[in-house]
């Protein structure tokens, strides 16, 4: 708050005050008041006016400057009332009360929305667990009666989408759902390969695993889901009429372990590469080759960040796609460089 703006706001008040002083001066002269008395009176009036203006300006300046400064500093600006004292001038009191009422109303609305969101999440998680029962039953029926493998593949895809919804619904409170410990990459990769075996066979894709018997700090359940999403994408965006493959290898270094998943699929267009892990981004491949939700890689990126893993994607259109996940060791665990 600067004095120029304050002056502009009080301009008409200043004008009226000086008009009043002028009228008083005319009256003094009309009644032939002694010039010494006139000078003394106006000296007192002008000084009182200047002092009252300065007092009013500085107490308002202190309040508004603190208010604006704290708003700029806070990540959650609506908490600003917790950082300032109630002002001692009427306009400030009105503003303070208005902000308090607005904040209270917003808090009540947020609480209601949060409760509704929580109830919806709980319902979604319950629904997911319930839907898994008939899915498992259908898988058992299909296996026991030796039905077409394509049915099994479609059932797996339904299950994958159900899992994707479950992990997405839990991602906001991920810290309650994962446990970081030393796990064997070879075990996780084997589990993922077994889950995807029907898809791999149906699409005639080679699954090549090289030197992965290494332990890393991660959550096995979350990492398994991450790798499933990446491998499903490799299968989904494979090239036709070529010997397709997915190659997984690990490079163990002093301070980190690098897991690479490489496929020789259709690749990613260069203009899409920077956005491919954005929420709901489908890109040219997602619109052209299959109906994509654009959520798989977004969830993968989100999970990697929460687990403090670094994920990168390299690709060349019509040649390859390479997903690189870096697991940090010891004091490098919380460092993303």
C-alpha positions as CSV (number, residue, x, y, z in Angstrom):
1,X,0.0,0.0,0.0
2,X,1.6,3.3,-1.1
3,X,0.6,6.8,-0.2
4,X,-0.2,7.8,-3.7
5,X,-3.0,5.2,-4.0
6,X,-4.2,6.1,-0.5
7,X,-4.3,9.8,-1.6
8,X,-6.3,9.0,-4.7
9,X,-8.8,7.0,-2.6
10,X,-9.1,9.9,-0.1
11,X,-9.0,12.7,-2.8
12,X,-12.6,13.9,-2.3
13,X,-12.3,13.9,1.4
14,X,-9.2,16.1,1.1
15,X,-11.0,18.5,-1.2
16,X,-14.0,18.8,1.1
17,X,-11.7,19.4,4.1
18,X,-9.8,22.3,2.3
19,X,-13.2,23.8,1.2
20,X,-14.3,23.7,4.9
21,X,-11.0,25.4,5.9
22,X,-11.5,28.0,3.2
23,X,-15.1,28.8,4.5
24,X,-13.8,29.1,8.0
25,X,-11.1,31.4,6.8
26,X,-13.7,33.6,5.0
27,X,-15.8,33.7,8.2
28,X,-12.8,34.7,10.3
29,X,-12.0,37.6,7.9
30,X,-15.7,38.6,7.8
31,X,-15.7,38.9,11.6
32,X,-12.3,40.7,11.6
33,X,-10.7,38.1,13.8
34,X,-7.1,38.9,14.8
35,X,-4.6,37.7,12.1
36,X,-2.5,36.0,14.9
37,X,-5.5,34.0,16.0
38,X,-6.3,33.0,12.4
39,X,-2.7,31.8,11.8
40,X,-2.6,29.9,15.1
41,X,-6.0,28.3,14.5
42,X,-5.1,27.2,10.9
43,X,-1.7,26.0,12.1
44,X,-3.4,23.7,14.7
45,X,-6.1,22.5,12.2
46,X,-3.6,21.7,9.4
47,X,-1.3,19.9,11.8
48,X,-4.2,17.9,13.3
49,X,-5.3,17.0,9.7
50,X,-1.8,15.9,8.7
51,X,-1.3,13.8,11.9
52,X,-4.8,12.2,11.6
53,X,-4.1,11.3,7.9
54,X,-0.7,9.8,8.7
55,X,-2.1,7.8,11.7
56,X,-4.9,6.5,9.5
57,X,-2.5,5.7,6.6
58,X,0.2,3.9,8.6
59,X,-2.2,1.7,10.6
60,X,-4.0,0.7,7.4
61,X,-0.7,0.2,5.6
62,X,0.6,-2.1,8.3
63,X,-2.5,-4.3,8.1
64,X,-2.9,-4.4,4.3
65,X,0.9,-4.9,3.6
66,X,1.0,-7.8,6.1
67,X,-2.2,-9.3,4.5
68,X,-0.8,-9.1,1.0
69,X,2.7,-10.3,2.0
70,X,1.3,-13.3,3.8
71,X,-0.9,-14.2,0.9
72,X,2.1,-14.2,-1.4
73,X,4.1,-16.4,1.0
74,X,1.4,-19.0,1.7
75,X,0.9,-22.0,-0.5
76,X,-2.7,-22.2,0.8
77,X,-3.8,-18.5,0.7
78,X,-7.1,-19.2,2.4
79,X,-5.2,-19.7,5.7
80,X,-4.0,-16.1,5.7
81,X,-6.4,-15.2,8.5
82,X,-4.4,-17.4,10.8
83,X,-1.3,-15.2,10.2
84,X,-2.7,-11.8,10.9
85,X,-4.2,-9.9,13.9
86,X,-7.7,-8.4,13.8
87,X,-7.3,-4.8,12.6
88,X,-8.2,-1.8,14.8
89,X,-10.0,0.3,12.2
90,X,-13.6,-0.2,11.0
91,X,-12.9,-0.9,7.3
92,X,-10.3,-3.5,8.2
93,X,-12.7,-5.1,10.7
94,X,-15.4,-5.4,7.9
95,X,-12.8,-7.0,5.6
96,X,-11.5,-9.3,8.3
97,X,-15.1,-10.5,9.1
98,X,-15.9,-10.9,5.4
99,X,-12.8,-13.0,4.9
100,X,-13.6,-15.0,8.0
101,X,-17.1,-15.8,6.7
102,X,-15.9,-16.6,3.2
103,X,-13.2,-18.9,4.7
104,X,-15.7,-20.6,7.0
105,X,-18.1,-21.2,4.1
106,X,-15.3,-22.5,1.9
107,X,-14.1,-24.9,4.7
108,X,-17.6,-26.3,5.1
109,X,-18.0,-26.8,1.4
110,X,-14.5,-28.5,1.2
111,X,-15.4,-30.7,4.1
112,X,-18.6,-31.8,2.3
113,X,-16.8,-32.4,-1.0
114,X,-14.0,-34.3,0.8
115,X,-16.6,-36.5,2.6
116,X,-18.4,-37.2,-0.7
117,X,-15.1,-38.0,-2.4
118,X,-14.1,-40.3,0.5
119,X,-17.4,-42.1,0.3
120,X,-17.2,-42.5,-3.5
121,X,-13.6,-43.9,-3.2
122,X,-14.7,-46.4,-0.6
123,X,-17.6,-47.4,-2.9
124,X,-15.2,-47.8,-5.9
125,X,-12.8,-49.9,-3.9
126,X,-15.7,-52.1,-2.6
127,X,-17.1,-52.4,-6.1
128,X,-13.6,-53.4,-7.4
129,X,-13.3,-56.2,-4.8
130,X,-16.8,-57.4,-5.5
131,X,-16.3,-57.4,-9.3
132,X,-13.1,-59.5,-8.9
133,X,-15.2,-62.4,-7.6
134,X,-17.2,-63.0,-10.8
135,X,-14.0,-62.3,-12.9
136,X,-12.1,-65.0,-11.0
137,X,-15.1,-67.4,-11.4
138,X,-15.2,-66.7,-15.1
139,X,-11.5,-67.5,-15.3
140,X,-11.9,-70.7,-13.5
141,X,-14.8,-71.8,-15.7
142,X,-12.9,-70.8,-18.8
143,X,-9.8,-72.8,-17.7
144,X,-11.8,-75.9,-16.6
145,X,-13.7,-76.1,-19.9
146,X,-10.7,-75.3,-22.1
147,X,-12.5,-72.4,-23.8
148,X,-10.8,-70.2,-26.4
149,X,-7.7,-68.4,-25.1
150,X,-9.1,-65.2,-26.5
151,X,-11.8,-65.3,-23.8
152,X,-9.1,-65.6,-21.2
153,X,-7.2,-62.6,-22.7
154,X,-10.3,-60.4,-22.7
155,X,-11.0,-61.4,-19.1
156,X,-7.4,-60.4,-18.2
157,X,-7.9,-57.1,-19.9
158,X,-11.0,-56.4,-17.9
159,X,-9.1,-57.3,-14.8
160,X,-6.2,-55.0,-15.8
161,X,-8.6,-52.1,-16.2
162,X,-10.2,-52.9,-12.8
163,X,-6.8,-52.9,-11.2
164,X,-6.0,-49.6,-12.9
165,X,-9.0,-48.0,-11.3
166,X,-8.1,-49.4,-7.9
167,X,-4.5,-48.1,-8.0
168,X,-5.7,-44.7,-9.3
169,X,-8.2,-44.4,-6.5
170,X,-5.5,-45.2,-3.9
171,X,-2.8,-43.0,-5.4
172,X,-3.7,-39.9,-3.4
173,X,-3.1,-41.8,-0.1
174,X,-0.4,-44.0,-1.5
175,X,1.8,-43.7,1.6
176,X,-0.7,-45.8,3.5
177,X,-0.7,-48.6,0.9
178,X,3.0,-49.3,0.1
179,X,5.9,-50.7,2.0
180,X,9.5,-50.0,0.8
181,X,11.9,-52.9,1.3
182,X,14.5,-54.8,-0.6
183,X,12.9,-57.0,-3.2
184,X,14.2,-59.3,-6.0
185,X,13.6,-57.8,-9.5
186,X,13.7,-61.3,-11.1
187,X,10.7,-62.5,-8.9
188,X,8.6,-59.4,-9.9
189,X,9.5,-59.7,-13.6
190,X,8.6,-63.4,-13.6
191,X,5.2,-62.7,-12.0
192,X,4.5,-60.0,-14.6
193,X,5.5,-62.3,-17.4
194,X,3.3,-65.1,-16.1
195,X,0.3,-62.8,-15.9
196,X,0.9,-61.5,-19.5
197,X,1.8,-64.9,-21.0
198,X,-1.5,-65.4,-22.9
199,X,-1.3,-61.9,-24.4
200,X,2.3,-62.5,-25.4
201,X,1.5,-65.8,-27.0
202,X,-1.6,-64.4,-28.8
203,X,0.5,-61.5,-30.2
204,X,3.5,-63.8,-30.9
205,X,5.9,-61.6,-28.9
206,X,9.2,-62.7,-27.5
207,X,9.7,-61.9,-23.8
208,X,13.4,-61.6,-23.3
209,X,14.8,-61.2,-19.8
210,X,18.5,-60.6,-19.2
211,X,20.5,-60.3,-16.0
212,X,17.7,-59.2,-13.6
213,X,18.6,-61.1,-10.5
214,X,19.2,-57.9,-8.5
215,X,17.6,-56.5,-5.4
216,X,16.2,-53.0,-5.3
217,X,14.4,-50.8,-2.7
218,X,10.7,-50.6,-3.7
219,X,7.2,-51.9,-3.0
220,X,6.8,-55.2,-4.9
221,X,3.0,-54.9,-5.4
222,X,3.3,-51.4,-6.8
223,X,6.3,-52.2,-9.0
224,X,4.5,-55.3,-10.4
225,X,1.6,-53.1,-11.4
226,X,3.9,-50.5,-13.0
227,X,5.7,-53.2,-15.1
228,X,2.3,-54.7,-16.1
229,X,1.2,-51.3,-17.4
230,X,4.4,-50.8,-19.4
231,X,4.3,-54.4,-20.9
232,X,0.6,-54.1,-21.7
233,X,1.5,-50.9,-23.7
234,X,4.3,-52.7,-25.5
235,X,1.8,-55.5,-26.5
236,X,-0.9,-53.0,-27.5
237,X,1.4,-50.9,-29.7
238,X,3.4,-53.7,-31.3
239,X,4.2,-53.6,-35.0
240,X,2.5,-56.0,-37.4
241,X,4.3,-58.6,-39.6
242,X,7.6,-58.4,-37.7
243,X,9.3,-60.5,-35.0
244,X,8.1,-58.5,-32.1
245,X,9.8,-58.6,-28.7
246,X,10.0,-57.1,-25.3
247,X,13.4,-57.0,-23.8
248,X,14.1,-56.4,-20.1
249,X,17.5,-55.9,-18.6
250,X,19.1,-54.3,-15.6
251,X,22.3,-52.3,-15.1
252,X,23.5,-52.2,-11.5
253,X,25.7,-49.2,-10.6
254,X,27.3,-48.0,-7.4
255,X,24.5,-45.6,-6.3
256,X,21.6,-46.8,-8.4
257,X,20.0,-49.7,-10.4
258,X,18.6,-49.0,-13.9
259,X,15.8,-51.2,-15.2
260,X,15.2,-51.0,-19.0
261,X,12.1,-52.3,-20.8
262,X,12.7,-52.1,-24.6
263,X,10.3,-53.1,-27.4
264,X,10.4,-52.9,-31.2
265,X,6.9,-51.6,-31.6
266,X,5.5,-48.6,-33.5
267,X,7.2,-46.2,-31.2
268,X,6.0,-42.7,-30.1
269,X,5.8,-39.7,-32.3
270,X,8.4,-37.1,-31.2
271,X,5.7,-34.4,-30.7
272,X,3.9,-36.7,-28.3
273,X,6.9,-37.9,-26.3
274,X,7.0,-35.1,-23.7
275,X,3.2,-35.4,-23.0
276,X,2.9,-39.2,-23.1
277,X,2.8,-39.4,-19.2
278,X,0.3,-36.6,-18.8
279,X,-3.1,-37.3,-17.4
280,X,-5.6,-38.5,-20.1
281,X,-3.2,-37.8,-22.9
282,X,-3.7,-40.4,-25.7
283,X,-1.6,-39.1,-28.5
284,X,-1.7,-40.2,-32.1
285,X,-1.1,-43.9,-31.2
286,X,-3.9,-43.9,-28.7
287,X,-6.3,-42.5,-31.1
288,X,-5.2,-44.5,-34.1
289,X,-4.2,-48.0,-33.1
290,X,-6.4,-48.6,-30.1
291,X,-8.9,-46.9,-27.9
292,X,-6.8,-45.6,-25.0
293,X,-7.8,-43.8,-21.8
294,X,-4.4,-42.1,-21.5
295,X,-4.3,-43.0,-17.8
296,X,-1.9,-46.0,-17.7
297,X,1.4,-44.1,-18.0
298,X,0.0,-41.2,-15.9
299,X,-0.6,-43.6,-13.0
300,X,2.8,-45.2,-13.6
301,X,4.6,-41.8,-13.4
302,X,2.6,-40.9,-10.3
303,X,3.5,-44.2,-8.6
304,X,7.2,-43.9,-9.5
305,X,7.3,-40.4,-8.0
306,X,5.7,-41.6,-4.7
307,X,8.2,-44.5,-4.5
308,X,11.1,-42.0,-5.3
309,X,11.9,-43.9,-8.5
310,X,12.9,-42.0,-11.6
311,X,11.1,-42.9,-14.9
312,X,12.0,-41.8,-18.4
313,X,10.8,-42.8,-21.9
314,X,12.9,-42.8,-25.0
315,X,11.4,-43.6,-28.4
316,X,11.7,-43.4,-32.1
317,X,8.7,-43.6,-34.3
318,X,8.3,-46.9,-36.2
319,X,11.5,-48.3,-34.5
320,X,11.4,-48.7,-30.7
321,X,10.2,-47.5,-27.3
322,X,12.4,-47.7,-24.2
323,X,11.2,-47.2,-20.6
324,X,13.9,-46.6,-18.1
325,X,13.2,-46.9,-14.3
326,X,16.0,-45.9,-11.9
327,X,16.1,-47.2,-8.3
328,X,18.3,-45.2,-6.0
329,X,20.4,-46.8,-3.3
330,X,20.9,-45.8,0.4
331,X,21.2,-42.0,0.7
332,X,20.3,-41.7,-3.0
333,X,16.9,-43.2,-2.4
334,X,15.2,-39.8,-2.0
335,X,17.2,-38.0,-4.7
336,X,15.8,-37.5,-8.2
337,X,18.5,-36.0,-10.4
